[in-house]
Structures are given as structure tokens and as C-alpha cells.
């Protein structure tokens, strides 16, 4: 099931905040290993969603940061639904021979349209005219949500506006069904019936071509005009109810449909903004770099109080003849005075499957020598290989690292690397001496 961009952003930001307590070396090594495992499966690049699942953060779905906004959306929707019923009942309420003012109805519909457009405009522009209302409760809010406040507020407002429009429309239709409504129009301005009828035709442009019955005609407009002091009845009282198709379509086209379209727009804008914030998140670029860059052990994350062992401390012997396994890491090769009968390769251009085959072919009952280039610092791939080797062979198999180096400076990071692993059966050998041509068999 696909994740919404907003929940994905919140989960990523929460994991980013948790990862700030870890060392950069740990993060790099963890994420690089995840990327290599996915590459081995041939599944393509590791997405943010897959990464969250891999680090056990994709199913947490902590919705507490959104709880307040969901409550606000629900409150706006409920308030809009109630206000829609009350507003329409008030608009249609008349006593005696009075008529329902069509002009007031039209004005209310156009006002709702303007409010909907204004709400959408402030979200698109990122304005917060109501910011003081939310700032008072902002202390417990996720920092990334503060940048989405205009879009979240617009979604809540549009949802409330749509509820208002729908319940008002339903109330109008119910009142048309159960009551004999008499509509009319009146204005203090010196406006003629033909001019008013032309205005109504202009407002009816969305539907007048395919629903002409919902467009008021000249006779309806002329007969339904009334004046405040006029006491006489119209010549055709039944004609006054003919306004309801026009008013229904007016409310549908200028209130309901714009609110629905702008609610969809607000959701799209919120998701688009969340995707952009995720793309620009400070942890996103760092994650991509960790996934694509091999981890190199710099030796700076170990405890300062633990000095690295010297090369002479517990050195491993050089590999004798006919004993154990020699593994050449990343293509390292060197003429040795004696070579074990089993020489294997791992690391470098070898795949993870080939590394596992090397672990299966090695003899764990005898010492294993790992030949490496000392001038290349220890990488996360090597650390992962040693972890897999120890899990595969057990804790008692001696593993001796033979660095190819001609000076003690190149061996410093390797001494720190061996010391930090805390493995008693992992030893550092002296650099092997080359064999002369005469001594070679």
C-alpha cells in the first residue's frame, strides 16, 4: 500500500531525529549495507519508504503530530455542516406574504465563492494571517509541520466549506419539497427587470446551454419583483416558485463544486509541498550519500582513552604451508613464503553472493588469513564481511589480517580498526616479507 507524502515526511523526520543520537560511522555503515543488500537482490535503488522499513521505522506511523490538525479538520467539517443547515433555514424563512429575496441568495453564493478562492490563495502563497491562533499551541508540534501550516489550514477550511455547501444544498431541496416557497427580488438600486434578467442569465452561463429550464425567463423576473410598501399580490402566485431550479444550480455551480475542486487542490498542494520538504530535508541528501558511497573507517569514532594496539602486541604468525585458508581481499596479492592450499577471493568487485561462497569454502577449523592492502583504509564492506565471517564460522576461528605495507604509518588505521572490533580471535599480522625469485618453488 502506498504511503501518503505527508506521513512519509513525518516518519522520515522522526527517524532523522533519532539518528542524530548515532555516530556518522554507524549510520554510514548501516545504510551502505542496506543498499548493497538491495543491489544484490536486483531491486534497484533503495527508496525512502524501503529504507524506513529496513531500519524498522516504516510501520511505526506515529500520528501524534497530525492529531491536532485532524481534530481541527473534523471540527471545521462539523461546524460547517451545522452552519449550512442554519444558514439556509434562515435564508428561506419568511412570514406572511413576504418573499424570499433572490438577490440575497445570489450574494451569499458569490460570497462563499470568494471565501473559497481566498482560502486557496493564502495556502498557495504560504500566508498565515491566522498564525497567532496556532502559535500558542505550537510547542508540541513537529518542526516540519510548521512549514505546512498554510496547506493544512486550507485543507481544514475547504473541508468545512464543502460541508457547509452540501448541507445548505440539501436543506434547500428539502424545503422545496415540503414547503411552498415564494421567491422574489428587490433592490434599492434603480434596476429594471430586463437588466436583472440579463444578470441572472450571465450567472447561469455554466448550465444555460444544456439546462435552459434552470434559467429565469423575462416573465418570471418581471412578475417576481416586489417593493417594500407594496401590498398587492402577483397575478400568478404559482410562478414565484419557479426560481428554485436556478437557485439550486447557482448554489451547486458557485458553492459546492468550487469547494470540492479546491479541497482536492488543497490536498494535492499539501502532498506536493510535503514531497518538496522531503526532497530538501537535511537528512535526505545525507542518506543518499551514505547509500551510494562506500564506508571508509577513519578511526575517529573509537574511545580516546583506549590507545590502539601496537603491531607487536599479540601478532599472528605468518601463514605456514598446508594450513588454513588465505583470502585475498579486493584483489590484494603478494608472494608469501608459504601459501595455504586454499586461496580464495572476496571483496572489491566480488558480489555479496561470491563473498558468501568464500565463507562457505573456507575451513573454519583452521586459521584464516585475510590479505589486505594497508594503504587502503578499512571499509564498511570489510567490516560487514568480518561480521558475516564470525557469524558463519563461530567465535573460535582465528582470523589473521595481513596488511601489505612498507611503513608503520599506513598500519595505524588498521590497528585502530582491529582494536575497536573487540574480537579476541581477530589478530593483526606483521606485513609479510616478499619471497625472492630463488626461494619460490
C-alpha angles and dihedrals in degrees: 000000000000119000123231113247091238096055090043091054093049093048091047092049091048091051090046090055090050092048091056087077091060129080119256090240092056092048093047093048094046096048095042090054091051091051093050092049091052092046089053091055089052092235097135128236119350110254125210091253092052091045092053090051091047093054090045094250101104097083100043094087097181102196097179094104090057097042095091093049092048090051089049092051091049091048092049091048094049093045091048092051093052094043091050092058094044094046094051092045089052092047093051096043114110134153130215118345094338120126133224107257110240091192091059090048091052092047092052092050093050090046090055090051092052092049091050092051092046091052091050091046095054091050094049090048093044095236122160107197088156094046096122090060092061100032092074092066097035098103095088095041123108108257092232090058092061089069090054097050096107092052095043092048091048091052091051093047094048091049090053091046092051091050089050092050096047097047091045091052091048090050091051092052092047091050091049088053100048102030138051100238121197115201128192141157132233137167137172090228119095096254125155124221093247091053091049091047090051089053091052091050089052091052090048095058094112092063109013093096096056102023108038091161089072092058115090113238128219093261093052092049093047095046095045098054113108139177128220097244095038111115102176125099125240120263091242111032093178089062092067093072091061092089095076098084090053093046092047093052090043091055092043096049100037102035115017101039096043090050091049093048093047092048088055089046091051091052091048092048091049092052092045091050091048091052091051092049090050091050091049095041111127090232095052098068090043090052092051090050092050092049095052103033122076112240115246120197105234094179094231100111098067123100112280092220094061109078115210115256118259119244091250094056109107095333119193118236122252113266110273125212120282095006131113131327132301116210118194107211117214092346097308110162135173136163105254128193090240131011129204114241091245116065117176136175132224141160127026111065092355116112124236089255090056090049089054091050088054090053090050094049096049118095107240092191091069132049119281121215120205114202113205138168107252094203089064109074117234111277133208089250090061092047090051091048091053090049091051091045093052091047090048100043101031131239097290101061109105113232115192120193114213110195117198103225139134098201138046094236093069090053096057097088090045092054090051090046093054092044094052094052092064093210113147092198093052110090137179116229127206113259107276117247116236119250119240120240091250092053094052115101 
